[in-house]
Amino acid sequence: MSETKLKPIEKIGYGLGDFGSNIVFQTILILLPAFYTDVFGLAPAIMGTMFLVVRLLDTVTDPIMGVVADNTNTKWGKFRPYLLWFSVPFSVVFVLTFITPDFSESGKLVYAYLTYALLMVLYTVVNIPYCALGGVITSDSQERVSANSYRFFIATSAGVLISFFAPNLIKTFGNGNDQAGYPYAMATFAVLAILAFFGCFALTKERVKQAAPTKGSLGLDFKTLLKNDQWLVVALLFFVLLVPIVLRGASQVYYVKWFIGDAELIAAFLTTGTFCQMVGAGFASSLTKKLGKVPAYILVQAIIVVGSVTLYFVSNTNLYAIFILFGLVNFFVQMGAPILFTMAADTVEYGELKTGRRVTGLVFSGALFALKLGVAVGGWLIGMVLAYYGYEGGSDIEKQTPEAVRGIVLSLTLFPAIGHFLLIPIVSFYRLNKTRCDEIRSELDQKANA
């Protein structure tokens, strides 16, 4: 029987890995769209197209990275070494992405494509092994929820730091020049990311092994994955979920600046959302203990839908209601995250029992590909929505049309509500409750000991 109970220090160490990844992810989600349109100088439609095109790379890099990780064997394990090897290059490219070069318009576009594409490749190289690590530090389903609750609590604290400190750091480093301030602010966060990745490497241990080791290939592993019907449900959930998350996240700065009409509130608004996310992640474990994964996930999505729809009808002068509802929505958004990642981890054993092959890396690379495809569609949509409603980017713009403001409000409220509503019927097809997961683990242990 593999070790299942984790000490708090290892759960914290596991969370540090996503703290590092989330420094990049949250910055891309919250700040990068506004940076590209208002600082770097890209038109919204061009930005949206770039987000979509670059993500096509993931159709190649994600599955390859999953198979590579599954076939990695070192004295440190299969997945942990990538945190050590690639954290520094990942962080360096993160900073380069926020530099505005003194190039022509076409030259700047090429620079944006290259740096953003390389950042996404390195995100894949680091984050897929990290996520797969969650499937091998313990085999207990409820313990995975607990570890993922630690993970998302710690990971979201990265978002809190960025939301609270980034606007002021950018202003301070740049002396009012955002083009000059962004790289130095991002370099500060990049150092924190490197330290977090090293901490995750040092404090975690890979335990769960395949019951009956077999040698595989890319084609065989793909066939194995596609036979896993529960993984297909999880992958669809990841895709659908990330579209509204990106729409909401990318709209936040625009919403405060143009709907509320006070750019000084950007840091407070962003911090409210990310702080509530951090707190919400900590409640996932207790909620699933009482209700189970699927009922808990349905309840969470239903509350998000109601909160998002209500926020649409709030006046821009009612700041208390705006902040409370925005905080409520984000609280439940992040409460759902540990549940979904635990569902993904549980499909690993289900697939192993069903096919005789354990493809942990490919399970998570496939799920993350679905996630990043959702990010791509959400990023493309925010660009298209801004363009459709007539948003004008640039640091010299003083006012937006009522239609442009309406598009921003829709992107933060009603459009995301639709996505969260669609998750409810999809998750109903997920069948791996705790009882079933325990049965699967017991059967695999019997095979391993036979």
Number of C-alpha atoms within 10 A of each C-alpha: 12 14 12 17 14 17 9 12 11 18 24 21 25 32 27 28 30 27 29 30 23 23 25 26 18 23 21 20 23 22 21 20 26 22 19 20 21 20 21 24 18 21 18 27 19 16 24 24 17 20 24 20 16 17 22 15 15 23 14 12 18 27 25 19 24 28 22 19 26 21 16 13 12 10 6 12 16 20 31 25 20 20 25 17 14 16 25 18 12 25 25 16 18 27 21 19 22 26 20 20 13 8 11 9 12 9 12 17 17 13 18 23 18 14 18 21 22 18 22 23 21 18 20 24 25 26 26 27 26 26 24 26 26 27 28 24 25 22 25 22 23 24 18 28 26 24 28 29 32 27 26 29 28 27 26 28 21 29 28 24 16 27 25 20 15 22 19 16 19 21 17 17 17 17 11 12 13 21 20 19 22 26 20 19 23 25 17 13 22 23 15 15 26 23 16 23 29 21 20 25 21 16 14 21 20 16 15 16 15 17 21 15 11 9 8 16 11 14 9 11 20 17 12 21 24 13 13 18 16 22 25 21 20 25 22 17 22 25 24 24 25 24 28 27 23 26 29 28 26 27 25 23 22 23 25 22 16 21 19 18 14 11 15 11 14 20 19 14 21 25 21 21 26 25 22 25 29 26 21 25 29 22 20 27 24 15 18 20 13 10 12 17 27 21 15 20 26 19 15 22 24 16 17 24 21 15 22 25 19 16 22 17 12 14 12 15 11 10 12 11 15 20 16 15 22 24 23 20 24 25 25 25 23 25 28 24 23 28 26 21 21 24 24 26 27 25 28 27 25 24 24 22 17 14 14 17 23 27 25 32 29 28 34 31 28 26 27 23 26 25 21 24 23 25 26 24 25 30 28 24 23 27 25 19 20 25 19 14 17 17 23 19 21 16 12 8 9 9 13 16 12 14 14 20 22 17 21 27 23 21 28 27 25 21 18 25 24 16 20 25 19 15 20 19 10 15 20 13 14 18 16 19 15 17 9 14 20 16 12 20 22 13 14 21 16 12 12 14 9 8
